[in-house]
Amino acid sequence: MCIRDRYNIDGDSELDSNEPYVRAYFETTTASISVSPTEAAYGDVVTITVEDKDANLDSSAKDKVYLDYIKFTDTAGNTVQISNVELVETEPDSGVFQVNITVGRKVGGRDFIPAAASTVEFSYTDPATELSTVTAGFDEETLTAELYIKSFTGVLTTDKDKYGPKAKITITLEDKDRNTNLLGTETVEIMFSVEGVPVQDPKVTLDETNASSGVFEATLNLVTTDATGKVTHILGRKVTTSITLGDLIGKKIALKYADPADETGNPLPIVKYIEITSTDPEITTDKEYYKIGEIITVTVEDLDANRDPEKKDTISLRIYSDSDPVGLTLEARENESNSGVFILKFRTSDTFEEGKLFVKYGDKVHIEYIDEFPGDYAETGSSKPVSYTHLRAHETSLHLVCRLLLE
């Protein structure tokens, strides 16, 4: 494109053909728009770049250009258009303009929360392409670039696969697609069903562990009973039939999450199965022979005695001998949270000492545990005492020892 400027040197009112002139040539260029990266998830920063040399109007300052719009579908299915988003020249006289936006944050004062597995369109109009001429005028072109919002397949897990009737359960859902509020925490609902047991409005609400984590959790009682032992609630929801804890033994619970978009962008139903169970405990000691005064370590493995997955639970053991039939009632503590393995350490003595079990030569030492939910609880509906091992004290030429025997 050429512009000619003639000088009026004779001072009259007209420009004469013989008067000198200056000719200036202006070259127009076609702009471009790009997005980096071209795929992003919630929380990712995206850079929109417009290269338009014609928009570099001031070589000593950073100029600005504006997008026509950013258009996307939000998480509610609505089409949203954000107009006049400002891009600033990266350096004076560069003709390159950029803006950084975060998926899930505000852009131009409006929420930029596109749905997962959707495409965002960015539009910029180049007012003067390289086809512009003096005679034809400015040639205008609208340019677009696209950003794909990634989706992820949700993962639904529990802290265990099998639970005692009075246990607590921790349910965890990891799904980055559901982390749409980067500044706060959100909630996700899952459904559940119990084998052969009707439950009213069977839903569980999972809370995001912290802002922008995309991890949702709930810890709650698996079963709740009233004073008569009747089951009233499962996972916090009312049971609409009359059942006991024994009726639940062996039942499966299906936890159900409807993932709106898996990694391919398609809806996906996800199911996690757990089972309500009762098991017989196993009681062991750390060795076969003991001297009087040594520490005796008792281990009880009872998975359905693990009530709270976030704490170290305790159980009561009765320790007694032939000479001390009253004995001691001591607490065994879970070795770590959610393990179902309980440890007790105690000493014997041939004199009366507080906290120690009194024994004499030839005594049997018994370890008794009341298992609230034994393996046959579904048939009997009752707890039972378990005394799998005993220690017999007898004298050798050198030491009084305790020998571990199976009953």
N, C-alpha and C positions, 0 to 999 in steps of 0.2 A: 504494500500500500504506500502511495507517494503523496506528499503534501508539498505544494510549491507556494512560497511567500515572496511577492514582488515588492521592492522598495520604491516609494514615491520620492524621488530625489529632486524633482523640479518644484515641488510644493503646491502643484495645482490639485484640483479635486478629483482627477482621474489617474489611474495607473496606465502608463504608456507602454507599448510593447518593447520599446528600446530601453526601458528602465531595468536595472539589474534585479535578479531574484535569487532566492535560495531555495533549493529543493531538498526535502527531508524524506527518507524512506523509513517506514515503520513495518516491522515484520510481526505478524500475529502467529501464535502457536496454538496447537491443540492441547488442552489440559488432560490430565489423567487423575484417577482416584483409585486408591488401594486401601486394603485393610490388613493389618498384621497383628496376631496370627489370623488365619482364615477360619479357624475353629477355636471355640473358647467355652469354658464352663463358668458357672457363677463364681464371682470373686476374681476372675482373670481380668487383667488390664489389656485393653485393645487400643491400638494406635491407628487412627484414620489419617491418611496422607493425601493431600491434593497438590499436584505439581502444575502450576499455572503461571508461566513467565509473564503473561500479560497482566496479571494481578499484582505484580511487583511495581507499585506506583511510586514509591519513595525509596531510593537506593540507600538512604541513610537511616531508615527506621524499619521496624518490623510491621509489615502490612497485615491485613486480616481479610479472610474470605469466610463465606457462610454456606453451610450445607442447605440444600432445599429442604431435606427432611431425613430423619431416621425412622423407618417404618418396620413394625414387628407385630407379632401376635403375643399377647401377654398370657400369663398362666391361667386366666379365666376364659381364654378363647377370644378376647376382644382384639380388634385391630387398633394399634396405637401409632400415632405419627407425631414425632417431635421435630419442630421446624426451627430453622435459623440457628443451628449449632455453630458456634464460632471456632474457626481454626486460625492459629497465629503463625506467621512466617518464622521458620526455624532460626534464620539469621537475616539481617538486613541484606537486601538485594539478591536473595537466594531464589525466590519464586517458589519455594517449597513451604507448604502450610500443613500444620499437624494439630491434632488434639488427642489426648488420651482419655478413654472412658473405661469405667469398671462395670462389668456385667453384674447386674443386681443392685447398683447404686443409682443415684439421681444423675440425670443429664439434662442440662438446660432447665433445671428446677423441677423436672418430672421424673417419675420412677422409670428406670430402664430395666425391667424384669421380663425379658422374653421367655416364652415357654421352652422347656427342654426339647431337643430334637426339632427345632424350628429354625427358619432362616431370617436374618435381619438384613434389610436393604438400606444402603446409604446412597443418597443422590446429591449430585452437584451439577450445576449448569455452567458451562463454559460460554461466556457471552460473545467471544470472538475466537473462532477456530482459525486454523491456517488457510481455510477457504475464503476468509473475508477479503473483500476487494473494495476499491473506491466506488466503482460503478455498481456493484451488487450489494454493497453494504456489509454489515456484520453477519457472519454465519454463526448461529447459536446451536449448541449441542448439549443434551442432558446425558451425564455419565453416571453410572451406578457401580457399586461394589457390594459384595455380600459377605456375611459372617454367619457361620453355622454354629448354633448353640448345642454343645455336646450333651449327650445323655448317658447315664450309667445304670447298670443293672443293680437293683437293690439286693442287699444281703441281710437275711433275717436269721438271727441266732438266739440261743438261750445259753445260760451258764452251764447247764447240764442237759442230758437227754431223759433222765429218769429222776423222779422226785418222790420223797415220802409224802404222806397225806397232809402233814402240817408244815411242810417246807415253804420257804419263800422262793420266788423265781425272779430272775432278771432276764428281761427280753430286750434285745438290742437290734435296731435296724440301722444299717448304714446305706444311705442313698443321697449322694451329693445333689441330685436333681431337686430334692426337697428343701435344700438350703437356699431359699430365695431372699431371705432377709439377712443381709450380711452384718447388720448392726445389732440384731436381737436374736432371741431364741424362738423356735417355732415348735409346733406339735404335729404329730402324725397319728392317725387312728388306724388300728388293725382290727380285724374281726377274728373270732375264734368259735369253735364248736367242740362239744364234749361228747364222746361216744356214748350214745344211749341216754343222755341226760339233757333235758330242755333247760335253756338258760335265757333269761330275759335280757334283750338288747345286748348281745354278746360282743362287746367292744372293749379294747384297751387303748388308752391314750399314752403315747410315748412322747417324752419331752426331749428336746435337743439338749445335749450335754453342755454345750456352751455356744456362744454366738459364732456362726459361720462354720460349725464343725461338720454338719451333715450327718451326725450320729445321734440317734434318738433312743432313749432307754426308759424303762419302767421296772421298778422292783416292787413286788406286791405279794400278798399271801396267795398261795395257790388255792387253798380251801379255807373257808371260815365256817365254824360250827356254833350252835347255840349251847346253852347250859345242859341240855339233854343229850348232846352229841349229834344232833341232827345237822346235816350240811345245809347251810343257808345261802352261801355265796361261793362261786368259783371265779377266780381272777377278778374279784370285786363286783361281780354281777349276780343278781338274785337267781337262785335255783327255783324252778316252778314245779318241782315234784318232791316227794318225801324220800330222801335217801340218807344213808349213814356213810361214815368214812369207809367201812368195809365194802360198801357197794361200789366205791370208786377204785379200789385196788385192781390193777390190771387195765384200767380204762386209758384210752389215748385222747389227747387234746390236740386239735389241729389249729395252729396259729396261721392266719391268712393275711397276706399283704398284697393289695392290687397295685403293682408298680405301673404308673401311668406311661412310662417310657423306659424300656430297657436300653442297652447299649446300641441296639439297632434302631431305636426310636419307636418301637412297637410296644403296646400294652402287654404286661406279663403277670399272670397270677403266680405268687410265691407262697409255698406252704412249708411250715416247720412243724413236725410232730414231736410231742413229748408224751411220756407215760407216767402215770401214778403207780407207784410200786411199793412193796414192803419186802424187806430182806432180813434173813437171819444174821445176827452179828458174828464176828469172829474175834475171840479173845486170845491174846498171846502175851508171853513175857519175854524179856530180852535175853535170858539165858536159862539153863536148866538147873544149875546149882548156885546156892547163895550161902554166904556166911551171915550169921546174925549181925545186924547193924549195917549190912550193905543196902544200897538203894535198889529196890525192886521196881522195874519199869514195866507197867502194864499197858498194852495197846488194844484198844477196842475199835474195830472197823465196823461201822454201822451207817451205811449211806443214807438211810431215811431218818437218821437222827440229826443230819445236817439241815438245820431249819432256816438259817439266814445266810445267804451267799456272801454278804458283805462283812460278817463278823465271825469271830471264833466262838462257836457254840460250846456248851458244856453238857455233860451227862453225870449222873450220880452212880457211884459204885459202892457196894457194901463189902468191906473187907473184915473177915472174922476168923477166929481159930477155935479149936476145941476148948482151950483154956479161957478164951475170951469170946463167948458166943454173941455178945453184944457188938463187939468190934468197933469199927470206924465206918462212917459214911463220908466219902471223899469225892471231890469233883475231878473228873477227867476233862481236860480242855482240848479242843480241836487243835491239831498241830499247825494248821493254817486254815484261813477262811475257805469255806466251800469244799473241804476235803472229805469230810465224813470219817476221819481218822482221829481218835481221841487218845490222849496220853495221860497216864497217872503215874507218879513216882511216890513211893512210901518206904518206910523202914520197919523192921521187926525188932523187938527187944525182949529180953528175958526179965526185965524189970518194968515197973509201971512208969512210963514216960508219956507226957502229953504229945499227941500227934503220931505216936508209934504204936504198932500192933503188938500186944503182949502174946508171947508164945512160950510153950514148954516143950521139952524133949518129947518127940513122938506125936506132937500135935499135927493136925491137918489145918492148912490155911486156905480159906475159900475166897474166891472173887465172884461176887454175885452182881448181876446187872439186870434190871427190869427193862426188857425190850418192849417199848410201847406198840411197835408195829412189826411183829415177827413175820416170818415168811408165810405163815398160814393165817394171817389176820383176816383175809377175805373170807375164810371159812369159819373162824372162831369169833371174830369181832372183838377179841380181847388181847391184852398184853400178857406177857409171861416172863417169869424169872429165868435167866440164863446163867448157868454155872458150868462152863465148859472145862475149866481147869481147876486143879487144887495143888497146893504145895504141902508136902509132908515133911515135917521137921523130924530129923533123927540124928543121933550122935555117932560120930566116928571117933577114932583114936585122937584126932587132933581138933576137929571143928564140929560145931553144930551147924548143919547145912539144911537147906530147903530144896527138896527134889521136885521137879515139875512132872506131874503125872496127868494123863487124860482120864477123865471119869467115864 
